Amino acid sequence: MTKILVVEDHVLVREAMSQTLMRLEEEVRCSGFKAADEALAELERDPEWDLAVIDLMLPDMNGFSLLAILAKRFPDVPAIVVSALDDSASIQRALKAGASGFVPKSCSSEELLDAIRIVLNGGVYTPKEDATGARRRSGAPVQDRFGLTTAQTRVMELLAQGRTNREIAELLGLSEGTVKVHMSAIFRALNVTNRAQAVLVITRHGSRV
């Protein structure tokens, strides 16, 4: 039996991911956790897990910190990141922190399963590129249209999830002052004056978070 931990704070995403993972093979056990501390407690209780699938945006600690803890305390449990933050810097940071794979949330279920098979077999998986050599990006439509930087795009994606400035600061390892600066730049770029208007523009232009 293949045992997989899914660490994702959004219930619908977590349930959908678990349903997809059940298609991996006949005998798969998936257990979902909404926070890093819950997953770590389970690993302390039973370290015999085959894989951890984690999001980078968690309520109690960012996924990069969780990856580092897993690599140090549970080195025999490989981890694969499934995240909306799929820019090159995030991918490289995740791999450096100990991830064995990175899958954008915009990918298909088959690509997710392929990635997991590769990691379970001891390999490393990174996102595929399209025919032009450019990697798919979940936030690309808004970023390209309004000229947002990578840092601003990360803040924008969390803004679209309804995160507060304090939550965004904690998740991205920034000060609240820096988040406010990014937020002001996003508002100017989107030509809006508040968070609600920004979310409306982001949604209208198809940003998936």
N, C-alpha and C positions, 0 to 999 in steps of 0.2 A: 504493500500500500504506500502511495505517495502522500506525505503530509505537508500541507502548505498553509503558512500563516499569511493572512491578508490584513495589512494595517492601513486603514483608510477611514477618515472620519465622516464621509458622506455615506449615509446608510444605503441609498439606492445604488450608488456606484459600487459600494462594497458587496452588496447582494448580487448585482449583475456580474461583477468580476468573479465571484465565487461560482456562479452558475456556469460561466465560461470555462473556468478551471476544471469543473467536473467533467468536461468533455475531453480532458487530457488523456485519460485512459480509464479502464474499467473501475479500478479501485483508487479513488482519490478522496482524501479527507481535507476539507477546507475549514479553517476556523477564522472568523473575522474579529478584528479589534479596532476600536475607534481612536485609540491613543497609543503612543509609544510605551508608556508605563505598563499598560495592560499586556501588551505583547511581550515585553521583557519579563513580566511576572510569570507569564505562561512558559517562556523559555527556561526560566529558573526552575520551574516545577517539572518541566519535561523538555530537556534539550534535544531530544531525538526528533527534530523536524528536518524535512528535506529542503525546504525553500521558504524564504520570507519575501513577500511581495509588498512593497511599501510606497506610499505617497510621500512627496517631499513636504507637503503642507499639512502638518498635524497640529492639534490644539495644544499639546503640552511640550513639544520640542520639534525643531525642524528635522526633516528626514536625513539631512547630512550628518547631524549629531547622532541620530539613531544608527545610521550606517557605521559610524566610527565605533559605537558601543558594540554593535553586533560583531564587527571584525575583531575586536579585542576580546570580548567575553564569550562569543559563540562562533569561533572561526570555521567550524565545520558546517555551519548553516549558511549557504550562499544567499545573497539578496539581489533582487531585481527591482528597479524603480519603475513605477508607472505614474507619470506626472504630466500636468499641463505645462509645466515649466520645461520646455524641450529645446531651449537654446543651447548652443555649443558649450557655453561656459558652465551651465548647470550639468550637462552630461559629463563633461570632463571632471567637474568637482565631485559628482556622485561616484564616478569610477575611481577617482583618487581616494575617496573616503572608504571604499571597499565594496562598492556594488559590482556585481558580475554581469549586469545588464541594465539597459535603459530603454523603456518603451513609452512613446508619447501617448497620451490619452486619446489622441485623434486617430490612432491606428485601428485596424480591424481586429476582431476577435481571433482570426486565424493568425495574424502577425504576432499577437500576444502569446498564443499557444506555441508558435514556432520559436519565439524567443525563450520561453520557459523550457522547452525541450532542449535547446542549445545549452542553457545554463545548468540544467539538471545533469547534462552529459559532460559537465566540466568546462564548457566553453564560455565565451563572453559575447554578449549581443549589444549592438548599438543600432540606432535607427537607420533605415534604408534611405537612399537618396533617390530623387526622381531622375528623369531622363536628362535634365539640364545640369545635374550634379548638385542641385539645391535640395536640402533636406526639408521635408514637410514640417510646417510649424503651425501649431494650433492658434497662435495669436497673430499670425502674419497679416491677415486682412486689415486689421486696425493699425497694426504697427507700420505697415507699408504705406497705408493711406495717409496717416497723420505724422509720419516721421518720428515715431517714438524710439527711444534708445532701449537697449536690452533691459536695463535697470527699471526704466519707466514701464516697460511691458510687464515685468514681473509684478510691480505694484498694481498696475491696471488689472491684471488677471485676478489678484486677490481682492481688489476693490469690487470687481464683478461678482465675486463670491459672497459679498456682504461683510467682509472683514473690516474691523475698525483699524484706525491708524496704529493703535498700540499692538493689535494682533499682527498687522503687517510687519511692524518693526521687529517683533519677536521672531516671526517666522523667517524673515529674510536677514536677521542679524544686523539690523540698522537701528539708528536712533529715531525717535519719533520726529525730531526736527528734520532729518533727512527725508523721511517719508512725506512730510508736509511739503517739502520742496518739490519732490517728485509729483505729488498730487497736484500742486499748483501748475506744474509744467504740463501734466496730462490735461487738466481743465483748459489751459490755453490752447493746446494742440487740438482738442476736440471741440473748442469754441463753446464751452459750457461753463456754468457758474457754480454747480453743486454736484454732489455724488449721484443723486438720482438721475439727473440729466446725463451724466457720464455713463452710467450703467445702461441707459436707454440707447445711447449712441453705440456703445460697445455691442449690445445685443443686436441692434439693427444691422451692424456690419459683420455679424456672424462670428464673433470671437467665441471659441469654445473653451470653457474653463473647467 
